[in-house]
Amino acid sequence: MKGPKLYVLVYVLLLGLLAATVLAARFELGVFNVVVALAIAALKMGLVLLYFMQLKDADRLDAMLLTGGFVMLLVVLIGLSLGDYLSRGWLPG
């Protein structure tokens, strides 16, 4: 399937995943709330990367560069968040 029909299908899937996110937030899953939310977010990110950013049909080098950039962004964001969390005065110890 190619063309506008594919993009409409991906859009409908993204809306379905949005509904799944809202539905999952309504249930008390304990520590698994974050796990479920991140798993759904990863699926949505994958759909956007593959189809709307056309990574599915991209050269291998383009895919590697985008993946490397994403990993570096993730490392920076986690590093900044961890630095903020560890520098707070209310932590025990």
HELIX and SHEET records of a PDB file:
HELIX    1   1 PRO A    4  ARG A   26  1                                  23    
HELIX    2   2 PHE A   32  LEU A   47  1                                  16    
HELIX    3   3 VAL A   48  PHE A   52  3                                   5    
HELIX    4   4 ARG A   60  LEU A   86  1                                  27    
END                                                                             
